[in-house]
Amino acid sequence: MSLNREAFLRPAEVPVELVEIPELGGSIKVRGMTARQRSEFEKQFQTASGKQSKTRIAEVRERLVVACCVNDDGSLMFSEEDISAIGNQAAGVVERIVNVAQRLCGMSNTDVEELAKN
């Protein structure tokens, strides 16, 4: 079926998935991003002069967790203030969330690598 303009511009539902974290005894709700949210996420890795922010690139996984983990009401679970604490979490736990977030956002490993280069 061919979509018309109006059908295409009607927002599709952003996917949400529960990620089991047995190490912590529960699960976390991970949400994909809209195109605008993904653009904003990618912008945070550049400085005002357009160069990459090395500090932020080092935190790409933690920042993806902040951008995609949500409470039951859809509000963000974490904030920038939580980035350091997320970085102290077990790598396997964070990577599990990151893998789901990347998939839900349509973000490949190459996309993440490109963020680190720019």
VEXMAR-96394 format. One line per 8 residues: number of its first residue (from 1); their letters; for each residue y, x, z of N, C-alpha, C, O. Coordinates in steps of 0.001 Angstrom, whole numbers. Atoms other than C-alpha are relative to their C-alpha. Example, Ala and Ser with C-alpha at 12.3 -4.5 7.8 and 13.67 -1.06 7.14 Angstrom:
# residues 2
1> as> -1190 890 0 -4500 12300 7800 1200 900 0 1181 1936 665 ~ -1190 -820 -60 -1060 13670 7140 1090 -770 730 2198 -261 899
//
This chain:
# residues 118
1> mslnreaf> -1178 848 0 0 0 0 1234 888 0 1342 1826 791 ~ -1245 -749 110 3382 1338 -982 1038 -564 964 1248 -1776 1015 ~ -1016 432 -959 6086 1221 1706 1366 -83 -657 1721 738 -1503 ~ -1389 49 436 9597 83 1021 857 686 1061 346 1103 2101 ~ -923 -689 -900 12665 1573 2722 -36 -594 1406 -152 138 2389 ~ -36 668 -1296 12763 -1004 5519 -1284 246 800 -1242 467 2010 ~ 1280 -223 -674 9075 -577 6305 -92 1433 518 -598 1668 1615 ~ 60 -1393 -416 9411 3206 6450 935 275 1177 590 1035 2081
9> lrpaevpv> -992 -261 -1046 12510 3131 8661 -297 -708 1318 362 -438 2323 ~ 449 622 -1243 10796 914 11234 -799 1043 769 -1836 1500 287 ~ 665 -1103 -713 9798 3446 13909 -1469 -283 305 -1839 -1357 778 ~ 1410 64 -375 6107 4100 14301 -102 321 1483 748 1020 2035 ~ 210 -276 -1420 4777 4195 17830 -335 1478 187 -1183 2027 -516 ~ 274 -1400 -320 4840 7703 19286 -1298 39 806 -1430 -670 1804 ~ 1294 -7 -676 1288 8575 20339 73 573 1420 872 1462 1715 ~ 117 -442 -1392 394 9058 24006 -1488 185 287 -2325 -591 -176
17> elveipel> 1397 -269 -329 -2803 10545 25386 -90 524 1436 756 1299 1882 ~ 261 -533 -1338 -4175 11174 28857 -794 1295 -126 -1786 1358 -852 ~ 699 -1281 -11 -5224 14773 29452 -578 188 1396 150 216 2388 ~ 676 -199 -1279 -7779 15285 32183 254 1417 509 120 2393 -229 ~ -218 -1278 -665 -6942 18069 34619 -909 10 1235 -435 -171 2357 ~ 932 72 -1125 -10088 18219 36774 294 1038 1082 -11 821 2255 ~ -344 -1032 -987 -8861 21411 38452 978 -524 1048 1009 -32 2176 ~ -996 565 -906 -6090 19323 40028 -360 -1412 448 386 -2043 1196
25> ggsikvrg> 487 1290 -452 -8086 16129 40464 647 -1213 -640 783 -2248 13 ~ -601 1163 645 -6439 13851 37931 287 241 -1469 -349 1074 -2114 ~ -363 -111 1407 -4818 13457 34532 1520 -64 -139 2230 -493 771 ~ -1423 23 328 -1402 13803 32912 153 -709 -1331 -633 -503 -2255 ~ -293 715 1236 65 11543 30259 877 898 -881 1946 1345 -466 ~ -712 -850 956 1181 13543 27206 433 -870 -1174 -364 -1618 -1742 ~ -571 817 1081 3467 11971 24598 453 914 -1138 954 2014 -907 ~ -524 -713 1157 4258 13127 21087 1519 -116 -38 2125 -629 903
33> mtarqrse> -1460 43 137 7846 13433 19853 397 -768 -1245 -370 -877 -2201 ~ -597 521 1229 10046 11617 17410 502 1203 -791 540 2315 -265 ~ -544 -1095 808 11469 13711 14576 1253 578 653 1439 1794 668 ~ -1230 -468 -661 14802 13903 16423 -334 820 1246 269 1869 1471 ~ 391 -740 -1195 13131 15002 19669 -575 1369 -361 -317 2357 327 ~ 559 -1293 407 11224 17717 17830 1094 942 -474 1045 2137 -182 ~ -1129 -835 425 14431 18979 16206 747 555 1204 1102 1733 1234 ~ -680 -447 -1224 16094 19128 19626 -844 1035 738 -308 2013 1259
41> fekqfqta> 895 -965 -640 13059 20922 21053 113 1350 -693 228 2379 -27 ~ -50 -1250 760 13192 23531 18285 1355 687 147 1421 1916 161 ~ -1345 -583 -145 16972 24028 18685 150 796 1278 940 1739 1319 ~ -173 -695 -1278 16571 25173 22273 -463 1446 -41 -235 2191 912 ~ 471 -1379 109 14997 28405 21047 984 901 -727 694 2070 -979 ~ -1049 -779 642 18196 29541 19341 1219 75 903 1530 -866 1633 ~ -1250 -139 -732 21344 30883 20913 1109 -639 -818 879 -1071 -1948 ~ -1142 579 715 24787 29601 19936 290 744 -1303 798 153 -2256
49> sgkqsktr> -244 -791 1215 25000 32423 17373 -1118 -139 -1019 -1070 481 -2081 ~ 1095 232 939 21771 31235 15730 -1165 956 148 -2162 835 -564 ~ 1091 -940 -232 19629 34088 17034 -1005 -616 974 -704 -1588 1666 ~ 1018 515 -921 16426 33534 18967 326 389 1430 892 1451 1692 ~ -127 -284 -1428 16521 33350 22718 -1337 530 486 -2294 -233 617 ~ 1278 -615 -386 13826 35788 23860 -545 -600 1291 -1757 -754 1443 ~ 446 610 -1255 13716 34243 27323 -680 -1325 -282 -1755 -1604 249 ~ 564 1315 280 13091 30797 25936 -1274 87 -832 -2197 -701 -624
57> iaevrerl> 1214 -175 801 10537 31999 23368 -1176 326 916 -2290 -150 697 ~ 1064 -354 -945 8545 33482 26243 -491 -1225 763 -1585 -1211 1327 ~ 344 1222 -738 8506 29992 27763 -387 -1163 -913 -332 -2319 -493 ~ 231 1081 966 7504 28034 24661 -1047 -990 495 -865 -2197 330 ~ 1043 907 -484 4335 26603 26235 524 -857 1147 325 -2072 1177 ~ -539 731 -1144 6072 25672 29469 1011 -1055 -453 1036 -2171 66 ~ -1015 935 510 8925 24051 27538 -635 -1173 -743 -111 -2286 -712 ~ 703 1098 666 6455 22026 25459 -590 -951 1037 -587 -2165 834
65> vvaccvnd> 499 849 -1091 4863 20759 28685 1142 -871 536 965 -2073 735 ~ -1160 751 -493 8325 19736 29943 386 -1100 -987 704 -2215 -574 ~ -443 951 1023 9129 17985 26649 -969 -1146 -234 -572 -2201 -730 ~ 1002 989 396 5868 16045 26374 -727 -713 1140 -1370 -1734 894 ~ 693 679 -1105 4523 15140 29831 885 -1096 557 2051 -867 880 ~ -786 1159 -424 5627 11684 30923 -677 -739 1143 -1892 -672 1326 ~ 480 884 -1056 5296 9354 33883 -493 -1298 -631 -336 -1502 -1835 ~ 508 1279 508 3708 5913 33541 1083 -851 -652 791 -1637 -1554
73> dgslmfse> -1087 785 577 7138 4423 32761 597 637 -1255 1549 105 -1827 ~ -467 -666 1204 7647 6867 29870 1085 1035 233 1474 1738 -699 ~ -1013 -1013 -303 10240 9021 31629 -654 1379 92 -1838 1497 408 ~ 529 -1356 -61 9834 12782 31506 -430 333 1430 281 43 2392 ~ 555 -363 -1298 7701 14078 34350 673 1254 562 899 1356 1768 ~ -540 -1283 -412 9229 17559 34450 1404 198 -559 1840 -516 -1462 ~ -1326 -376 494 12658 19127 33959 29 1515 -189 -941 2206 123 ~ -134 -1442 197 13936 22591 33060 -206 770 1294 -678 1907 1274
81> edisaign> 164 -661 -1289 13913 23416 36758 -1471 267 327 -1769 1081 1201 ~ 1434 -152 -252 10093 23162 36650 -659 1062 -872 -1841 1355 -691 ~ 590 -939 959 9575 25739 33888 -684 1169 692 -1803 1531 328 ~ 589 -1141 -701 8947 28637 36259 -1287 -403 715 -2282 319 650 ~ 1192 465 -714 6477 26630 38364 -1136 -308 -974 -2297 -21 -681 ~ 1027 266 1023 4638 25478 35221 -598 1325 -467 -1802 1418 -708 ~ 475 -1323 399 4407 29145 34229 -949 622 1002 -1718 1516 651 ~ 896 -511 -1036 2602 29823 37503 -1316 -771 78 -2204 -413 853
89> qaagvver> 1226 795 21 -65 27194 36753 -1081 782 -756 -763 1664 -1554 ~ 1119 -649 703 -3503 28315 35537 180 -165 -1513 500 -1250 -1998 ~ -212 -2 1450 -3320 29234 31851 -845 -1061 -705 -369 -1703 -1640 ~ 868 991 634 -6266 26993 30943 522 -1413 143 384 -2222 -774 ~ -578 1319 -232 -4566 23953 32463 1177 -222 -944 1265 -1252 -1611 ~ -1189 129 862 -1301 24578 30609 -419 -56 -1463 110 -863 -2228 ~ 424 -38 1405 -3080 25400 27348 -634 -1321 -430 -455 -1752 -1569 ~ 603 1307 311 -5048 22134 27502 1086 -1022 -316 970 -1782 -1277
97> ivnvaqrl> -1121 924 233 -1797 20171 27756 723 364 -1285 1051 -514 -2083 ~ -714 -473 1191 -110 22293 25072 -765 -373 -1268 -160 -816 -2244 ~ 795 322 1195 -2979 21770 22613 131 -1475 -368 265 -1810 -1545 ~ -147 1435 268 -2738 17980 22971 1431 -303 -456 1635 -1063 -1403 ~ -1401 232 373 1082 18040 22817 249 435 -1443 883 -292 -2208 ~ -173 -472 1375 1016 20115 19626 -607 -984 -994 17 -1321 -2000 ~ 673 937 918 -1466 17739 17994 779 -1299 -116 971 -1808 -1221 ~ -730 1269 17 498 14622 18995 1360 119 -684 1880 -860 -1220
105> cgmsntdv> -1314 -238 622 3744 16181 17710 -121 467 -1446 890 676 -2116 ~ 183 -506 1356 2211 17318 14423 453 1446 -123 930 1867 -1176 ~ -482 -1374 -75 2995 20885 15442 -1200 939 -64 -2071 905 806 ~ 1113 -935 152 644 23583 14209 273 1284 779 1387 1510 1252 ~ -193 -1311 -617 86 27010 15730 1006 816 -804 1780 1585 -233 ~ -954 -692 865 2041 28354 12742 1434 -441 332 2346 386 348 ~ -1327 497 -378 5000 26134 13713 490 684 1274 1654 1074 1366 ~ -365 -649 -1264 4974 27608 17223 303 1470 -241 1250 2011 329
113> eelakn> -247 -1409 335 4726 31137 15805 1349 161 -706 2059 1138 -468 ~ -1298 -37 689 7724 30391 13553 1144 -124 972 2171 534 806 ~ -1025 107 -1035 9740 29327 16576 237 1364 635 1376 1748 903 ~ -111 -1307 -649 9007 32717 18095 666 1025 -903 1280 1969 -407 ~ -604 -953 945 10172 34532 14946 1493 -255 -211 2274 686 -351 ~ -1382 333 354 13439 32669 14358 983 310 1089 2180 79 923
//
